[in-house]
Amino acid sequence: MGIEAGFVVPHPPIMVPEVGKGREKDVQKTMKAYREVAAEIAKIAPETVIISSPHSTVYADYFHISPRKHAQGDFRQFGAKGVSFNIPYDHELAGAIESVMRTQGVSAGTKGEKDPALDHGTMVPLYFLLEASKDLRIIRISPSGFPFPAHYKVGKIIARLLEKQGKKAVWVASGDLSHRLEGSPYGVKEEGKVFDEKIREILDNADFKRLLDFDKGLAKKAGECGLRSFIMMAGALDSRSIEGGLLAYEGPFGIGYAVARYRVKGEDPSRNFDVALYEEEKAKIQTRREKESAPVRLARAALEEMVKKNRRLAKADERRAPLPNKKKPCFVTLKLFGELRGCIGTFSASAATLDEEIVRNAIAAGLEDSRFPPVREEELPYLTYSVDVLEAPESITSEEELDPERYGVIVKKGQRTGLLLPAIEGIDSVDGQLRIALSKAGIDEEEDYSIERFTVTRYR
C-alpha cells in the first residue's frame, strides 16, 4: 500500500469540450493520453487521489492542504457553468498530513484557505478522472515558494504516511509546461522551447534528480506553472522502482502540455534523490566556505551563533574578522538551494561599526524577514551568504543613468522609500528594476518620485 502510481497532467480548460467548443480537437493526443491515465487510475482503485495544483491557495512560506469534507466548483469562469463538481475530500488524511508535517518541521497545513471552490488546476484532471471513476476522494495540496527540495520532502513525507496507514493512493501532479511557446498569448521566449525540451526528457526518463536542481532562471523565463507540482509527485515516488514515462506532449496554443505516468514496481534505494542532492550541496558549500570573504564569514558566524545558541556573537569572538572600523550601511542576503531565504539591510548605517552592522543584519535576515519563517538549525549547512556594503547614493534625473547590473536604485515619494540592490538574478532591465523598487515602496508608477542610484561592494 501507499503511493501506487504518479501522473503528470496539464490543466487547460480548453480540453473540456463544453469549454473548448471544438478547439479541444487541437489537443487530441493530450486528451487520449489523459483518458489512458484516467483508465489506469480507475483500475488501481485508490482510496485517495492526491492532486497537487499550482492554482489552489498558494503561499510563499506554507504548503496549503485544502480542509473541509467536500469541495465544489464549476467552469463558469470559462463559459461552462453547467460543468460542475462536488467531490469528497479525505479530510481525515488531510488532518494526519498536517500533524506529521508539524512533527517534521515543515510549514504546511489546512489553515488560511483563500477560496474553498475548486480551481481549474484540480477540475480539469477531475473531469477526465470522473469519466472513468465515479467514486473518488481527493486531497488537494498546493506548492509553495519554498526551494525545490522542500517540495520533494513534502511528497516523500506523505508517501511514508500512507504506507504507515496502509492506504492505497495515487498522486496526480497538475501543471502546464512553458507558457512562452510560439503562438502564446503571453509572449514568446526562446527559453520556453528550451524548458519544455528539458522537462520532456526528464519526464520520459523518470530522471527526477534533475528536477531538484533544475535551472530556476530558465524556469522563470519560460513562464511554467507545473514544475513544483511535478517535484512533489517525484518525492512521493522516492526510493521506488518505477516504470513509465512520457505519454504525450503538445503545445498548439503556445503552452506546453505533457502527460506522463509512473507505476510503482518495488523498492529502489538508489532513487533516493534528495539525500544525494543534500550531500552534493553540502560539499559545494563547504568548498565555497573555504574561500569566503571576511564579511561573509562574520555574517555566517553571527546567524549560526544566534540560531544554535540563542546569543549574539561576542565582540571579542575570534570569528569577528578585522573590518574597517567605520560606519557603513549594508545588506545581508541568504539563499537556500539558490533561492532567496532572507535579505535585510539598511539604507544608512545604524551601528557604530561595519562589523556590528553586518552582525545585526545577518541575524535579521535569518530570523526577522517577514517573507520567510525563521531559519532552522538544520538549514544552516546549506545556506549561502552575500554581504553588500553600500556606497553613498547620488540623485539622478534620468532613467538613462541607471544600469541594473552596476547600480542599485532608491525611489522616494514623501516618507515612502524602496531600495533594490544591483546585479540581482532575473532583473536585467531598468524598467524591471524600477517596477520592483516602486512596488516595495508602495509608490504607483504614475506618481512623481525621485530616484537615486548607488554602487555596492559585494562580498561572497
PLY file of the C-alpha trace (Angstrom):
ply
format ascii 1.0
element vertex 460
property float x
property float y
property float z
element edge 459
property int vertex1
property int vertex2
end_header
0.00 0.00 0.00
0.96 3.66 -0.20
1.52 5.55 -3.44
0.76 3.07 -6.22
1.44 5.46 -9.11
2.20 9.05 -10.03
0.91 11.02 -13.01
1.80 14.33 -14.65
-1.15 16.04 -16.34
-1.84 19.52 -17.78
-4.86 21.62 -16.89
-6.03 23.75 -19.85
-9.81 24.25 -19.52
-9.98 24.29 -23.33
-9.60 20.49 -23.21
-13.05 20.25 -21.64
-15.36 20.05 -24.70
-18.01 22.28 -23.12
-15.33 24.94 -22.75
-13.30 24.27 -25.88
-16.33 24.18 -28.20
-14.29 22.44 -30.88
-10.84 23.83 -30.11
-10.13 20.76 -27.98
-9.62 18.93 -31.28
-6.20 20.59 -31.45
-5.03 18.61 -28.38
-6.34 15.16 -29.22
-3.04 13.44 -28.36
-3.12 15.01 -24.92
-6.77 14.07 -24.37
-6.14 10.49 -25.46
-3.25 10.19 -23.01
-5.38 11.82 -20.29
-8.03 9.15 -20.75
-5.36 6.44 -20.55
-4.30 7.91 -17.22
-7.92 8.04 -16.01
-8.47 4.39 -17.00
-5.31 3.33 -15.19
-6.34 5.15 -12.02
-9.76 3.50 -12.21
-8.03 0.11 -12.46
-5.86 0.87 -9.42
-8.99 1.95 -7.50
-7.18 4.13 -4.96
-8.78 5.14 -1.69
-7.49 8.68 -2.25
-6.26 10.70 -5.21
-3.76 13.36 -4.18
-3.84 16.32 -6.57
-1.13 18.94 -6.38
-2.34 22.11 -8.09
-0.45 25.40 -8.54
-3.79 27.23 -8.86
-5.15 26.39 -5.43
-4.28 28.52 -2.37
-0.55 29.23 -2.68
1.76 30.83 -0.11
5.44 31.67 -0.27
6.17 30.01 3.08
3.45 27.40 3.56
2.19 24.26 1.81
-1.58 24.56 1.87
-3.73 21.44 2.19
-7.41 22.08 1.50
-9.62 21.35 4.53
-13.37 20.51 4.71
-15.21 17.29 3.86
-16.42 18.30 0.39
-15.47 20.82 -2.25
-17.43 22.26 -5.12
-16.51 24.06 -8.31
-17.54 24.69 -11.89
-16.24 26.12 -15.15
-18.43 29.24 -15.18
-15.29 31.38 -15.38
-14.61 29.64 -18.68
-18.14 29.86 -20.07
-19.37 26.42 -19.00
-21.25 26.86 -15.72
-23.05 23.54 -16.31
-19.85 21.54 -15.86
-19.69 21.32 -12.09
-18.15 19.16 -9.38
-18.99 18.14 -5.83
-16.15 15.96 -4.66
-15.46 14.49 -1.20
-12.16 15.32 0.48
-10.26 12.77 2.53
-10.33 15.15 5.47
-9.00 12.52 7.91
-5.89 12.13 5.77
-5.58 15.92 5.46
-5.51 16.18 9.25
-2.95 13.39 9.52
-0.73 15.08 6.92
-0.93 18.38 8.80
0.08 16.63 12.01
3.05 14.74 10.55
4.27 17.84 8.73
4.36 19.66 12.04
6.48 16.93 13.63
8.84 17.03 10.63
9.29 20.80 10.90
7.58 21.50 7.58
5.47 24.65 7.24
2.27 23.02 5.97
-1.36 22.63 6.99
-5.03 23.29 6.39
-5.24 26.88 7.61
-5.55 30.01 5.51
-7.65 28.77 2.60
-8.37 31.81 0.41
-11.11 30.22 -1.69
-12.81 26.89 -0.92
-14.01 26.50 -4.53
-12.13 24.03 -6.69
-9.57 25.61 -9.04
-9.17 24.69 -12.70
-5.85 23.00 -11.92
-7.91 20.49 -9.94
-11.11 20.43 -12.00
-9.54 19.64 -15.38
-7.95 16.42 -14.02
-11.21 15.60 -12.23
-13.18 15.99 -15.46
-11.24 13.11 -17.03
-10.84 11.03 -13.88
-14.58 11.08 -13.20
-15.29 9.82 -16.70
-13.62 6.57 -15.66
-14.24 6.52 -11.88
-17.41 7.78 -10.23
-16.27 7.11 -6.67
-13.28 9.33 -5.87
-11.97 11.08 -2.80
-9.21 13.62 -3.13
-6.61 15.57 -1.22
-5.76 18.94 -2.76
-2.35 20.35 -1.88
-0.58 23.43 -3.22
3.07 24.04 -3.98
4.77 26.96 -2.27
7.59 29.45 -2.67
10.00 27.17 -0.81
13.01 25.72 -2.68
12.57 22.64 -4.85
13.94 20.13 -2.27
11.25 21.20 0.21
8.59 20.16 -2.33
10.27 16.80 -2.77
10.30 16.36 1.00
6.55 17.02 1.24
5.80 14.31 -1.31
8.14 11.93 0.47
6.57 12.52 3.89
3.05 12.00 2.55
4.06 8.74 0.84
5.57 7.40 4.06
2.44 8.36 6.00
0.23 6.49 3.51
2.42 3.39 3.84
2.13 3.56 7.61
-1.64 3.84 7.37
-1.86 1.04 4.80
-3.82 3.29 2.47
-3.73 2.96 -1.32
-3.33 6.26 -3.19
-2.12 7.81 -6.43
-0.55 11.24 -6.98
-1.78 13.46 -9.81
0.64 16.34 -10.44
-1.34 19.03 -12.25
0.68 21.61 -14.14
1.46 23.05 -17.55
4.92 23.47 -19.00
6.10 26.72 -20.61
3.60 29.49 -21.37
6.06 31.18 -23.75
5.99 28.94 -26.83
5.29 30.08 -30.38
1.75 31.49 -30.58
1.41 32.11 -26.84
-0.88 34.98 -25.77
1.67 35.69 -23.02
4.51 36.39 -25.43
7.22 34.18 -26.89
10.64 33.49 -25.36
13.32 31.14 -26.59
13.62 29.82 -23.05
10.13 28.35 -23.37
11.19 25.85 -26.01
14.40 25.02 -24.13
12.50 24.47 -20.89
9.97 22.13 -22.49
12.67 20.08 -24.21
14.49 19.56 -20.90
11.33 18.69 -18.96
10.15 16.28 -21.65
13.47 14.44 -21.45
13.34 14.32 -17.66
9.78 13.02 -17.61
10.38 10.43 -20.30
13.40 9.02 -18.44
11.96 9.49 -14.93
15.21 11.33 -14.15
13.74 13.12 -11.15
17.06 14.17 -9.64
17.34 16.71 -12.45
14.09 18.30 -11.28
15.60 19.04 -7.88
18.48 21.13 -9.23
16.70 22.46 -12.31
17.77 25.89 -13.58
15.43 28.26 -11.73
16.23 31.18 -14.02
15.25 29.14 -17.06
12.03 28.01 -15.37
11.08 31.58 -14.54
11.76 32.91 -18.04
9.80 30.00 -19.54
6.71 31.02 -17.55
5.96 27.48 -16.36
3.45 26.61 -13.67
3.89 22.88 -13.07
7.48 22.30 -12.02
6.94 22.36 -8.26
3.87 20.17 -8.60
5.93 17.60 -10.54
8.64 17.69 -7.87
6.11 16.90 -5.15
4.99 13.85 -7.12
8.62 12.83 -7.60
9.11 12.98 -3.84
6.13 10.68 -3.36
7.94 8.14 -5.58
11.24 8.47 -3.70
13.22 5.23 -3.33
10.76 3.37 -5.55
11.42 1.30 -8.63
9.08 2.67 -11.26
8.16 2.07 -14.87
6.69 4.58 -17.26
7.47 7.86 -18.90
6.04 10.48 -21.22
2.75 9.58 -22.90
2.10 12.77 -24.84
3.36 16.30 -25.43
1.70 19.12 -27.38
1.87 22.92 -27.47
-0.62 24.15 -30.10
-1.74 27.22 -28.15
1.73 28.42 -27.16
1.58 26.48 -23.87
3.26 23.13 -23.30
1.07 20.20 -22.23
2.70 16.98 -21.02
1.12 13.74 -19.82
3.29 11.14 -18.06
2.68 8.10 -15.87
4.80 6.10 -13.41
3.73 2.79 -11.83
5.49 1.65 -8.65
7.09 -1.78 -9.07
9.05 -2.13 -5.83
11.91 -0.65 -3.83
14.98 1.10 -5.27
17.19 2.88 -2.69
19.30 4.38 -5.50
16.36 6.66 -6.34
16.65 8.48 -3.01
17.31 11.72 -4.85
17.00 14.33 -2.13
19.61 12.66 0.08
22.07 12.68 -2.83
21.25 16.31 -3.57
21.81 17.41 0.04
25.17 15.64 0.14
26.29 17.29 -3.09
25.08 20.71 -1.98
26.81 20.38 1.37
30.10 19.53 -0.35
29.79 22.51 -2.73
29.04 24.90 0.10
31.95 23.59 2.16
34.28 24.34 -0.75
32.76 27.79 -1.06
33.19 28.48 2.65
36.87 27.69 2.49
37.23 30.75 0.25
34.60 33.05 1.77
35.39 36.69 2.48
35.73 38.15 5.97
32.35 39.97 5.87
30.55 36.78 4.80
32.36 34.72 7.43
31.20 37.21 10.04
27.59 37.17 8.79
27.50 33.37 8.87
29.05 33.20 12.35
26.53 35.73 13.68
23.49 33.86 12.40
24.80 30.44 13.43
25.54 31.70 16.94
22.02 33.04 17.30
20.24 30.01 15.82
22.31 27.39 17.64
22.89 29.12 20.98
20.35 31.97 21.05
23.01 34.59 21.74
24.75 37.38 19.86
28.28 36.93 18.69
30.53 38.49 21.33
32.63 41.45 20.26
35.73 39.62 21.45
34.86 36.47 19.46
37.77 35.39 17.25
35.35 34.87 14.34
34.95 38.64 14.10
37.45 39.27 11.31
39.05 42.73 11.27
36.93 45.08 9.18
37.16 48.84 8.61
36.29 50.49 11.90
33.77 52.91 10.45
30.02 53.22 9.90
28.71 51.72 6.67
25.26 50.56 5.61
24.99 47.01 4.31
22.61 44.27 3.25
22.96 40.60 4.10
21.34 38.12 1.70
20.74 34.43 2.39
19.93 31.79 -0.20
18.92 28.17 0.17
19.45 25.92 -2.85
19.78 29.02 -4.99
16.53 30.64 -3.83
16.16 33.69 -1.62
15.85 32.74 2.07
16.15 36.19 3.60
17.51 39.67 2.92
17.72 42.54 5.39
19.76 45.71 5.26
19.97 49.40 5.94
19.89 52.50 3.70
22.11 54.30 6.17
24.32 52.87 8.89
22.64 52.30 12.25
25.56 50.68 14.07
28.83 52.29 15.14
30.96 49.97 13.00
30.56 47.92 9.84
31.14 44.62 11.62
28.29 45.33 14.04
26.09 46.36 11.11
26.80 43.01 9.47
26.05 41.08 12.69
22.72 42.85 13.16
21.60 42.41 9.56
22.71 38.78 9.31
20.59 37.87 12.34
17.67 39.89 10.99
17.94 38.30 7.53
17.75 34.84 9.06
15.16 35.41 11.74
13.19 38.59 11.05
12.48 38.78 7.31
8.67 38.74 7.31
8.57 36.97 3.94
10.04 33.78 5.39
9.84 31.68 8.55
12.93 31.88 10.79
15.92 29.87 9.64
16.11 26.47 11.38
19.33 24.88 12.58
19.09 22.04 10.05
19.15 24.60 7.22
22.42 26.22 8.29
24.80 23.84 6.43
23.02 24.61 3.13
22.80 28.40 3.31
24.87 30.68 1.12
25.55 34.29 2.13
26.43 37.54 0.44
27.13 40.92 2.01
26.61 44.14 0.07
28.31 47.22 1.53
26.61 50.34 0.16
28.30 53.49 -1.01
26.61 56.88 -0.65
23.69 57.28 -3.10
23.54 60.03 -5.69
20.48 61.69 -7.19
19.81 61.23 -10.90
17.42 62.95 -13.27
17.01 60.32 -15.98
16.43 56.57 -16.13
19.20 56.51 -18.73
21.64 56.97 -15.84
20.63 53.57 -14.40
22.12 50.16 -15.10
20.65 47.25 -13.06
23.93 45.34 -13.23
26.09 48.20 -11.97
23.79 50.39 -9.87
21.27 49.76 -7.14
18.27 52.09 -7.06
16.36 54.01 -4.39
12.94 55.51 -5.16
11.30 58.04 -2.85
7.94 59.75 -2.53
7.44 61.53 0.76
8.01 59.00 3.54
7.74 56.05 1.16
11.07 54.57 0.10
12.03 51.48 -1.86
15.51 50.08 -2.47
16.76 47.39 -4.81
20.32 46.10 -4.93
22.22 45.82 -8.22
23.02 42.63 -10.12
20.02 40.62 -8.94
19.37 37.42 -10.87
16.40 37.76 -13.21
16.37 41.57 -13.19
18.05 42.64 -16.40
16.24 45.85 -17.36
15.86 49.32 -15.88
12.06 49.07 -16.18
12.05 45.83 -14.21
14.35 47.25 -11.55
12.23 50.37 -11.07
8.96 48.44 -11.07
10.10 46.24 -8.20
11.56 49.15 -6.21
8.33 51.12 -6.62
6.27 48.12 -5.53
8.39 47.73 -2.40
7.82 51.40 -1.60
4.09 51.33 -2.35
4.54 54.03 -4.98
2.40 53.97 -8.13
4.32 54.13 -11.39
2.25 57.17 -12.42
3.26 59.22 -9.36
6.11 61.69 -9.28
9.02 60.24 -7.37
12.73 60.84 -7.00
15.43 58.36 -7.99
18.86 57.77 -6.52
21.47 55.29 -7.60
24.28 53.69 -5.63
27.06 51.16 -6.02
27.96 48.30 -3.70
30.93 46.19 -2.86
29.60 42.64 -2.88
31.32 40.05 -0.71
30.76 36.31 -1.07
0 1
1 2
2 3
3 4
4 5
5 6
6 7
7 8
8 9
9 10
10 11
11 12
12 13
13 14
14 15
15 16
16 17
17 18
18 19
19 20
20 21
21 22
22 23
23 24
24 25
25 26
26 27
27 28
28 29
29 30
30 31
31 32
32 33
33 34
34 35
35 36
36 37
37 38
38 39
39 40
40 41
41 42
42 43
43 44
44 45
45 46
46 47
47 48
48 49
49 50
50 51
51 52
52 53
53 54
54 55
55 56
56 57
57 58
58 59
59 60
60 61
61 62
62 63
63 64
64 65
65 66
66 67
67 68
68 69
69 70
70 71
71 72
72 73
73 74
74 75
75 76
76 77
77 78
78 79
79 80
80 81
81 82
82 83
83 84
84 85
85 86
86 87
87 88
88 89
89 90
90 91
91 92
92 93
93 94
94 95
95 96
96 97
97 98
98 99
99 100
100 101
101 102
102 103
103 104
104 105
105 106
106 107
107 108
108 109
109 110
110 111
111 112
112 113
113 114
114 115
115 116
116 117
117 118
118 119
119 120
120 121
121 122
122 123
123 124
124 125
125 126
126 127
127 128
128 129
129 130
130 131
131 132
132 133
133 134
134 135
135 136
136 137
137 138
138 139
139 140
140 141
141 142
142 143
143 144
144 145
145 146
146 147
147 148
148 149
149 150
150 151
151 152
152 153
153 154
154 155
155 156
156 157
157 158
158 159
159 160
160 161
161 162
162 163
163 164
164 165
165 166
166 167
167 168
168 169
169 170
170 171
171 172
172 173
173 174
174 175
175 176
176 177
177 178
178 179
179 180
180 181
181 182
182 183
183 184
184 185
185 186
186 187
187 188
188 189
189 190
190 191
191 192
192 193
193 194
194 195
195 196
196 197
197 198
198 199
199 200
200 201
201 202
202 203
203 204
204 205
205 206
206 207
207 208
208 209
209 210
210 211
211 212
212 213
213 214
214 215
215 216
216 217
217 218
218 219
219 220
220 221
221 222
222 223
223 224
224 225
225 226
226 227
227 228
228 229
229 230
230 231
231 232
232 233
233 234
234 235
235 236
236 237
237 238
238 239
239 240
240 241
241 242
242 243
243 244
244 245
245 246
246 247
247 248
248 249
249 250
250 251
251 252
252 253
253 254
254 255
255 256
256 257
257 258
258 259
259 260
260 261
261 262
262 263
263 264
264 265
265 266
266 267
267 268
268 269
269 270
270 271
271 272
272 273
273 274
274 275
275 276
276 277
277 278
278 279
279 280
280 281
281 282
282 283
283 284
284 285
285 286
286 287
287 288
288 289
289 290
290 291
291 292
292 293
293 294
294 295
295 296
296 297
297 298
298 299
299 300
300 301
301 302
302 303
303 304
304 305
305 306
306 307
307 308
308 309
309 310
310 311
311 312
312 313
313 314
314 315
315 316
316 317
317 318
318 319
319 320
320 321
321 322
322 323
323 324
324 325
325 326
326 327
327 328
328 329
329 330
330 331
331 332
332 333
333 334
334 335
335 336
336 337
337 338
338 339
339 340
340 341
341 342
342 343
343 344
344 345
345 346
346 347
347 348
348 349
349 350
350 351
351 352
352 353
353 354
354 355
355 356
356 357
357 358
358 359
359 360
360 361
361 362
362 363
363 364
364 365
365 366
366 367
367 368
368 369
369 370
370 371
371 372
372 373
373 374
374 375
375 376
376 377
377 378
378 379
379 380
380 381
381 382
382 383
383 384
384 385
385 386
386 387
387 388
388 389
389 390
390 391
391 392
392 393
393 394
394 395
395 396
396 397
397 398
398 399
399 400
400 401
401 402
402 403
403 404
404 405
405 406
406 407
407 408
408 409
409 410
410 411
411 412
412 413
413 414
414 415
415 416
416 417
417 418
418 419
419 420
420 421
421 422
422 423
423 424
424 425
425 426
426 427
427 428
428 429
429 430
430 431
431 432
432 433
433 434
434 435
435 436
436 437
437 438
438 439
439 440
440 441
441 442
442 443
443 444
444 445
445 446
446 447
447 448
448 449
449 450
450 451
451 452
452 453
453 454
454 455
455 456
456 457
457 458
458 459
